[in-house]
Amino acid sequence: MRCPHCQATIQVYKNPVPTVDIIIEVDKSIVLIKRKNPPHGWALPGGFVDYGESYETAALREAEEETGLAVRNLQQFRTYSDPDRDPRQHTASTVFIARADTSQTAGDDAAEAKLFTKENLPKLVFDHAKIVADYFTFKKMKKNY
């Protein structure tokens, strides 16, 4: 790549793109969305972090945009960064857990939003099956302490 002003060569770096996903607890269920855009399928609410936005703010924004829910008790869970986690590009997702009381509605990139339990999970896109499995293991371990 060349500088548009002086034509000097500019080193281009390929870095992972930051994203957030959010596990929204409603009673003993979690909210999943059915994606409108590729890759199609069920997923955790989430998306790209905007420039100038904190990861926490991005998680709150994505929860509101995709489910209509104003969440509370936002806590960071884990970060997932496998280069193959998203077929579109290398992303690194910081996953949050939060609670909500009201019913969800689909919005933004979501065609549907529904509640699921561990027993009735649909097939999930990206690495969200691993994230959700890790979440349920975490909840079980936390309950046993």
Summary of the structure (lengths in Angstrom):
residues: 145
radius of gyration: 17.0
end to end distance: 54.6
largest distance: 63.0
contacts: 413
relative contact order: 0.25
helix: 23%
strand: 34%
